[in-house]
Amino acid sequence: MACLVIDIGNTSTAMAVWSRGGVRGRARIPTAVADRATVRRAVERCVSRRRIEGAVLCSVVPDRNRVWVESLRRALGVAPLVVSHKLRLGIRISYPRPGRIGADRLANACAAADILGAPAIVADFGTATTFDAINRDGAFIGGVIAPGLPLMSEYLFEKTALLPRVRLTGRVAALGRSTTEAMRIGARTGYRGLVREITAHLLRHPAMTGARLCATGGYARLALDGLDLPFEFDPDLTLRGLGRIFELNGRSEG
């Protein structure tokens, strides 16, 4: 079965067609500009002439959900499944208040358990960085939320009078010989330390012994560059999780 999978993030919204275990026809639009007309055009481009049986979305921006649900209902004739802990996810939830778990984190955990098995740790490097733990019994047991990599430089630009906005890409010098170089070292090298320490903290948990490490998200390559940890990078992990959730739950809502 083929379905449209949509991941509404803080900065951008990614979508693709999930079919036969693969992700095809990827598209991305800024979340903030996703009005009905923009959504409709993006969906039409993504779907093209493919036969779509339904849709599933996860969102960390609730006030965007209505636009997407209504637009998808008009485009596809059905409302999408909206990911929550109440759906079949292929994993158990062992968490005090499961309704508070971000839908993207649930999709990531679903994909990681399906692809890597358990135990596993998933790191999603976006506007925020999340680390989620699936134990040996295939249960989501919690995780860690940290600032995303871009905040390492954006906060300094916004909260100081003289420090500039810095591009995080580019060479990381051994020693900063300019303000820009110094800030890039602080952001990129310092962030590797954050990732290393959080990962080590999680691996010390008895339930995480021998866990496989998986990374996704728009800033994953930068964050992991030079990091001596065996993360497996999958840029489509969240979308794969959404496709798997659609398969487990059968169809979209009427």
KOLNULO-786843 format. One record per residue (C-alpha): residue number from 1; residue in one letter; chain; x, y, z. Coordinates in Angstrom, 1 decimal. Layout:
+-----+------+-----+--------+--------+--------+
! seq ! type ! mol !      x !      y !      z !
+-----+------+-----+--------+--------+--------+
! NUM !    A !   A !      X !      Y !      Z !
...
+-----+------+-----+--------+--------+--------+
END
This chain:
+-----+------+-----+--------+--------+--------+
! seq ! type ! mol !      x !      y !      z !
+-----+------+-----+--------+--------+--------+
!   1 !    M !   A !    0.0 !    0.0 !    0.0 !
!   2 !    A !   A !    1.2 !    3.6 !   -0.7 !
!   3 !    C !   A !    0.6 !    6.5 !    1.6 !
!   4 !    L !   A !    1.7 !   10.1 !    2.0 !
!   5 !    V !   A !    3.8 !   10.6 !    5.1 !
!   6 !    I !   A !    4.2 !   14.1 !    6.6 !
!   7 !    D !   A !    6.6 !   15.3 !    9.4 !
!   8 !    I !   A !    5.7 !   18.8 !   10.6 !
!   9 !    G !   A !    8.7 !   20.2 !   12.3 !
!  10 !    N !   A !    9.4 !   23.5 !   14.0 !
!  11 !    T !   A !   11.4 !   24.9 !   11.0 !
!  12 !    S !   A !   10.3 !   22.8 !    8.0 !
!  13 !    T !   A !    7.8 !   20.2 !    7.0 !
!  14 !    A !   A !    9.0 !   17.1 !    5.2 !
!  15 !    M !   A !    6.8 !   14.8 !    3.2 !
!  16 !    A !   A !    7.2 !   11.8 !    0.9 !
!  17 !    V !   A !    5.3 !    8.8 !   -0.5 !
!  18 !    W !   A !    5.8 !    5.6 !    1.5 !
!  19 !    S !   A !    5.5 !    2.4 !   -0.7 !
!  20 !    R !   A !    6.8 !   -1.1 !   -0.4 !
!  21 !    G !   A !    9.1 !   -0.2 !    2.5 !
!  22 !    G !   A !   10.7 !    2.7 !    0.7 !
!  23 !    V !   A !   10.5 !    6.5 !    0.7 !
!  24 !    R !   A !    9.9 !    8.3 !   -2.6 !
!  25 !    G !   A !    9.1 !   11.7 !   -4.0 !
!  26 !    R !   A !   10.4 !   13.7 !   -1.1 !
!  27 !    A !   A !    9.4 !   17.4 !   -0.7 !
!  28 !    R !   A !   10.0 !   20.0 !    2.0 !
!  29 !    I !   A !    8.4 !   23.4 !    2.7 !
!  30 !    P !   A !    8.8 !   25.9 !    5.5 !
!  31 !    T !   A !    6.4 !   25.1 !    8.3 !
!  32 !    A !   A !    5.6 !   28.8 !    8.9 !
!  33 !    V !   A !    4.3 !   29.4 !    5.3 !
!  34 !    A !   A !    2.2 !   26.3 !    5.1 !
!  35 !    D !   A !   -1.2 !   27.8 !    4.1 !
!  36 !    R !   A !   -3.8 !   25.7 !    2.3 !
!  37 !    A !   A !   -2.7 !   26.7 !   -1.2 !
!  38 !    T !   A !    1.0 !   26.0 !   -0.4 !
!  39 !    V !   A !    0.1 !   22.7 !    1.2 !
!  40 !    R !   A !   -2.1 !   21.6 !   -1.7 !
!  41 !    R !   A !    0.6 !   22.4 !   -4.3 !
!  42 !    A !   A !    3.2 !   20.6 !   -2.2 !
!  43 !    V !   A !    1.0 !   17.5 !   -1.9 !
!  44 !    E !   A !    0.3 !   17.5 !   -5.6 !
!  45 !    R !   A !    4.0 !   17.7 !   -6.5 !
!  46 !    C !   A !    4.9 !   14.9 !   -4.0 !
!  47 !    V !   A !    2.1 !   12.5 !   -5.0 !
!  48 !    S !   A !    2.4 !   13.3 !   -8.7 !
!  49 !    R !   A !    0.5 !   10.5 !  -10.5 !
!  50 !    R !   A !    0.9 !    7.8 !   -7.8 !
!  51 !    R !   A !   -2.1 !    6.0 !   -6.4 !
!  52 !    I !   A !   -2.3 !    7.0 !   -2.7 !
!  53 !    E !   A !   -4.4 !    5.1 !   -0.2 !
!  54 !    G !   A !   -4.1 !    7.5 !    2.7 !
!  55 !    A !   A !   -1.8 !    9.7 !    4.8 !
!  56 !    V !   A !   -0.2 !    9.8 !    8.2 !
!  57 !    L !   A !    1.3 !   12.8 !    9.9 !
!  58 !    C !   A !    3.3 !   13.7 !   13.0 !
!  59 !    S !   A !    3.6 !   17.2 !   14.2 !
!  60 !    V !   A !    5.4 !   19.2 !   16.9 !
!  61 !    V !   A !    3.5 !   22.4 !   15.8 !
!  62 !    P !   A !   -0.1 !   21.8 !   16.8 !
!  63 !    D !   A !   -1.5 !   25.0 !   15.3 !
!  64 !    R !   A !   -0.4 !   23.8 !   11.8 !
!  65 !    N !   A !   -2.3 !   20.6 !   12.1 !
!  66 !    R !   A !   -5.8 !   21.9 !   11.0 !
!  67 !    V !   A !   -4.4 !   23.3 !    7.8 !
!  68 !    W !   A !   -2.8 !   20.0 !    6.9 !
!  69 !    V !   A !   -5.7 !   17.8 !    8.0 !
!  70 !    E !   A !   -8.2 !   19.8 !    5.9 !
!  71 !    S !   A !   -5.9 !   20.1 !    2.9 !
!  72 !    L !   A !   -5.2 !   16.3 !    2.9 !
!  73 !    R !   A !   -8.9 !   15.5 !    3.3 !
!  74 !    R !   A !   -9.6 !   17.6 !    0.2 !
!  75 !    A !   A !   -6.7 !   16.3 !   -1.8 !
!  76 !    L !   A !   -7.0 !   12.6 !   -0.9 !
!  77 !    G !   A !  -10.6 !   12.2 !    0.1 !
!  78 !    V !   A !   -9.6 !   11.0 !    3.6 !
!  79 !    A !   A !   -8.2 !   12.7 !    6.7 !
!  80 !    P !   A !   -4.7 !   11.5 !    7.7 !
!  81 !    L !   A !   -3.9 !    9.5 !   10.7 !
!  82 !    V !   A !   -2.4 !   11.8 !   13.3 !
!  83 !    V !   A !    0.3 !   10.1 !   15.3 !
!  84 !    S !   A !   -0.2 !    9.7 !   19.0 !
!  85 !    H !   A !    0.5 !    7.0 !   21.6 !
!  86 !    K !   A !   -3.0 !    5.7 !   21.1 !
!  87 !    L !   A !   -2.1 !    4.2 !   17.7 !
!  88 !    R !   A !   -0.4 !    0.8 !   17.1 !
!  89 !    L !   A !    3.3 !    1.7 !   17.0 !
!  90 !    G !   A !    5.1 !   -1.6 !   17.0 !
!  91 !    I !   A !    6.5 !   -0.8 !   20.4 !
!  92 !    R !   A !    5.2 !   -0.6 !   23.9 !
!  93 !    I !   A !    5.1 !    2.7 !   25.9 !
!  94 !    S !   A !    6.6 !    2.5 !   29.4 !
!  95 !    Y !   A !    6.3 !    6.2 !   30.3 !
!  96 !    P !   A !    4.4 !    8.0 !   33.0 !
!  97 !    R !   A !    2.4 !   10.4 !   30.7 !
!  98 !    P !   A !    2.6 !    9.0 !   27.2 !
!  99 !    G !   A !    0.4 !   11.8 !   25.8 !
! 100 !    R !   A !    3.3 !   14.1 !   26.4 !
! 101 !    I !   A !    5.7 !   12.3 !   24.1 !
! 102 !    G !   A !    6.3 !   14.2 !   20.8 !
! 103 !    A !   A !    4.8 !   12.5 !   17.8 !
! 104 !    D !   A !    8.1 !   12.7 !   15.9 !
! 105 !    R !   A !    9.8 !   10.8 !   18.8 !
! 106 !    L !   A !    7.2 !    8.1 !   18.6 !
! 107 !    A !   A !    7.7 !    7.8 !   14.8 !
! 108 !    N !   A !   11.5 !    7.6 !   15.3 !
! 109 !    A !   A !   11.2 !    4.9 !   18.0 !
! 110 !    C !   A !    8.9 !    2.9 !   15.8 !
! 111 !    A !   A !   11.3 !    3.0 !   12.9 !
! 112 !    A !   A !   14.4 !    2.3 !   15.0 !
! 113 !    A !   A !   12.8 !   -0.7 !   16.6 !
! 114 !    D !   A !   11.6 !   -2.0 !   13.2 !
! 115 !    I !   A !   15.0 !   -1.5 !   11.4 !
! 116 !    L !   A !   17.6 !   -1.9 !   14.2 !
! 117 !    G !   A !   15.8 !   -4.0 !   16.7 !
! 118 !    A !   A !   16.1 !   -3.3 !   20.5 !
! 119 !    P !   A !   17.7 !   -2.0 !   22.5 !
! 120 !    A !   A !   18.3 !    1.2 !   20.6 !
! 121 !    I !   A !   18.9 !    4.9 !   21.1 !
! 122 !    V !   A !   17.7 !    7.4 !   18.5 !
! 123 !    A !   A !   19.1 !   10.9 !   18.2 !
! 124 !    D !   A !   17.1 !   13.4 !   16.1 !
! 125 !    F !   A !   19.1 !   16.6 !   15.3 !
! 126 !    G !   A !   16.7 !   19.3 !   14.5 !
! 127 !    T !   A !   15.8 !   22.7 !   16.0 !
! 128 !    A !   A !   15.8 !   20.7 !   19.3 !
! 129 !    T !   A !   17.8 !   17.5 !   19.7 !
! 130 !    T !   A !   16.1 !   14.5 !   21.2 !
! 131 !    F !   A !   17.5 !   11.3 !   22.4 !
! 132 !    D !   A !   15.0 !    8.4 !   22.8 !
! 133 !    A !   A !   15.6 !    5.0 !   24.3 !
! 134 !    I !   A !   13.9 !    1.7 !   23.4 !
! 135 !    N !   A !   14.8 !   -1.1 !   25.8 !
! 136 !    R !   A !   15.5 !   -4.7 !   25.1 !
! 137 !    D !   A !   11.8 !   -5.6 !   25.5 !
! 138 !    G !   A !   10.9 !   -3.1 !   22.7 !
! 139 !    A !   A !    9.5 !   -0.5 !   25.0 !
! 140 !    F !   A !    9.9 !    3.3 !   24.8 !
! 141 !    I !   A !   11.2 !    4.2 !   28.2 !
! 142 !    G !   A !   12.2 !    7.9 !   28.0 !
! 143 !    G !   A !   15.0 !   10.0 !   26.7 !
! 144 !    V !   A !   16.7 !   13.4 !   26.7 !
! 145 !    I !   A !   15.8 !   16.8 !   25.1 !
! 146 !    A !   A !   18.6 !   19.3 !   24.5 !
! 147 !    P !   A !   19.0 !   22.5 !   22.4 !
! 148 !    G !   A !   19.6 !   21.9 !   18.7 !
! 149 !    L !   A !   23.0 !   22.7 !   17.1 !
! 150 !    P !   A !   21.9 !   26.0 !   15.5 !
! 151 !    L !   A !   21.0 !   27.4 !   18.9 !
! 152 !    M !   A !   24.6 !   27.2 !   19.8 !
! 153 !    S !   A !   25.3 !   30.2 !   17.6 !
! 154 !    E !   A !   21.9 !   31.8 !   17.2 !
! 155 !    Y !   A !   21.5 !   32.5 !   20.9 !
! 156 !    L !   A !   24.9 !   34.3 !   21.0 !
! 157 !    F !   A !   23.9 !   36.4 !   18.0 !
! 158 !    E !   A !   20.5 !   37.3 !   19.5 !
! 159 !    K !   A !   21.7 !   38.0 !   23.1 !
! 160 !    T !   A !   24.9 !   39.9 !   22.6 !
! 161 !    A !   A !   25.7 !   43.3 !   21.1 !
! 162 !    L !   A !   28.8 !   42.4 !   19.1 !
! 163 !    L !   A !   28.8 !   38.7 !   18.2 !
! 164 !    P !   A !   27.7 !   38.0 !   14.6 !
! 165 !    R !   A !   25.5 !   35.3 !   13.1 !
! 166 !    V !   A !   27.8 !   32.5 !   12.1 !
! 167 !    R !   A !   27.3 !   29.8 !    9.5 !
! 168 !    L !   A !   28.0 !   26.4 !   11.1 !
! 169 !    T !   A !   29.2 !   24.8 !    7.9 !
! 170 !    G !   A !   32.8 !   25.0 !    6.8 !
! 171 !    R !   A !   36.2 !   24.2 !    8.2 !
! 172 !    V !   A !   36.6 !   24.0 !   12.0 !
! 173 !    A !   A !   40.0 !   25.4 !   12.8 !
! 174 !    A !   A !   42.2 !   24.1 !   15.7 !
! 175 !    L !   A !   42.2 !   27.6 !   17.2 !
! 176 !    G !   A !   40.0 !   30.6 !   16.5 !
! 177 !    R !   A !   41.9 !   33.4 !   14.7 !
! 178 !    S !   A !   38.7 !   35.5 !   14.2 !
! 179 !    T !   A !   35.4 !   35.9 !   16.0 !
! 180 !    T !   A !   33.7 !   33.8 !   13.4 !
! 181 !    E !   A !   36.2 !   31.0 !   13.7 !
! 182 !    A !   A !   36.1 !   31.0 !   17.5 !
! 183 !    M !   A !   32.3 !   30.8 !   17.5 !
! 184 !    R !   A !   32.2 !   28.0 !   14.9 !
! 185 !    I !   A !   34.7 !   26.0 !   17.1 !
! 186 !    G !   A !   32.6 !   26.6 !   20.1 !
! 187 !    A !   A !   29.4 !   25.5 !   18.4 !
! 188 !    R !   A !   30.7 !   22.4 !   16.5 !
! 189 !    T !   A !   33.3 !   21.1 !   18.9 !
! 190 !    G !   A !   31.2 !   21.9 !   22.0 !
! 191 !    Y !   A !   28.2 !   20.2 !   20.5 !
! 192 !    R !   A !   30.1 !   17.0 !   19.9 !
! 193 !    G !   A !   30.9 !   17.1 !   23.6 !
! 194 !    L !   A !   27.2 !   17.5 !   24.4 !
! 195 !    V !   A !   26.3 !   14.5 !   22.2 !
! 196 !    R !   A !   29.1 !   12.3 !   23.5 !
! 197 !    E !   A !   28.1 !   13.0 !   27.2 !
! 198 !    I !   A !   24.4 !   12.5 !   26.7 !
! 199 !    T !   A !   25.0 !    9.2 !   24.8 !
! 200 !    A !   A !   27.3 !    7.9 !   27.4 !
! 201 !    H !   A !   24.8 !    8.9 !   30.1 !
! 202 !    L !   A !   22.1 !    6.9 !   28.4 !
! 203 !    L !   A !   24.3 !    3.9 !   27.7 !
! 204 !    R !   A !   25.1 !    3.6 !   31.4 !
! 205 !    H !   A !   21.4 !    2.8 !   32.0 !
! 206 !    P !   A !   21.0 !   -0.9 !   32.7 !
! 207 !    A !   A !   18.3 !   -1.2 !   30.1 !
! 208 !    M !   A !   20.5 !    0.3 !   27.4 !
! 209 !    T !   A !   23.5 !   -2.1 !   27.5 !
! 210 !    G !   A !   24.6 !   -2.9 !   24.0 !
! 211 !    A !   A !   22.1 !   -0.5 !   22.4 !
! 212 !    R !   A !   22.6 !    0.4 !   18.8 !
! 213 !    L !   A !   22.8 !    4.1 !   17.9 !
! 214 !    C !   A !   20.8 !    5.8 !   15.2 !
! 215 !    A !   A !   20.7 !    9.4 !   14.1 !
! 216 !    T !   A !   18.4 !   11.5 !   11.9 !
! 217 !    G !   A !   17.5 !   15.1 !   11.4 !
! 218 !    G !   A !   18.7 !   18.0 !    9.3 !
! 219 !    Y !   A !   21.7 !   18.8 !   11.5 !
! 220 !    A !   A !   22.8 !   15.2 !   12.1 !
! 221 !    R !   A !   25.8 !   15.3 !    9.7 !
! 222 !    L !   A !   27.2 !   18.4 !   11.2 !
! 223 !    A !   A !   26.6 !   17.3 !   14.7 !
! 224 !    L !   A !   28.2 !   13.9 !   14.2 !
! 225 !    D !   A !   31.2 !   15.1 !   12.1 !
! 226 !    G !   A !   34.3 !   14.0 !   13.9 !
! 227 !    L !   A !   32.4 !   12.2 !   16.6 !
! 228 !    D !   A !   33.8 !    8.8 !   17.6 !
! 229 !    L !   A !   30.5 !    7.1 !   18.2 !
! 230 !    P !   A !   28.9 !    4.4 !   16.0 !
! 231 !    F !   A !   25.8 !    6.2 !   15.0 !
! 232 !    E !   A !   24.0 !    4.9 !   11.9 !
! 233 !    F !   A !   22.6 !    7.9 !   10.0 !
! 234 !    D !   A !   19.2 !    7.6 !    8.3 !
! 235 !    P !   A !   17.9 !   11.0 !    7.0 !
! 236 !    D !   A !   14.5 !    9.4 !    6.4 !
! 237 !    L !   A !   14.0 !    7.7 !    9.7 !
! 238 !    T !   A !   11.0 !    9.7 !   10.8 !
! 239 !    L !   A !    9.3 !    9.2 !    7.5 !
! 240 !    R !   A !   10.0 !    5.5 !    7.6 !
! 241 !    G !   A !    8.4 !    5.4 !   11.0 !
! 242 !    L !   A !    5.3 !    7.1 !    9.7 !
! 243 !    G !   A !    5.0 !    4.6 !    6.9 !
! 244 !    R !   A !    5.4 !    1.8 !    9.3 !
! 245 !    I !   A !    2.7 !    3.3 !   11.6 !
! 246 !    F !   A !    0.3 !    3.5 !    8.6 !
! 247 !    E !   A !    0.9 !   -0.2 !    7.8 !
! 248 !    L !   A !    0.3 !   -1.2 !   11.4 !
! 249 !    N !   A !   -3.0 !    0.8 !   11.6 !
! 250 !    G !   A !   -4.4 !   -0.1 !    8.2 !
! 251 !    R !   A !   -5.8 !    3.1 !    6.8 !
! 252 !    S !   A !   -6.4 !    6.8 !    7.3 !
! 253 !    E !   A !   -9.5 !    8.1 !    9.1 !
! 254 !    G !   A !  -12.7 !    8.8 !    7.2 !
+-----+------+-----+--------+--------+--------+
END
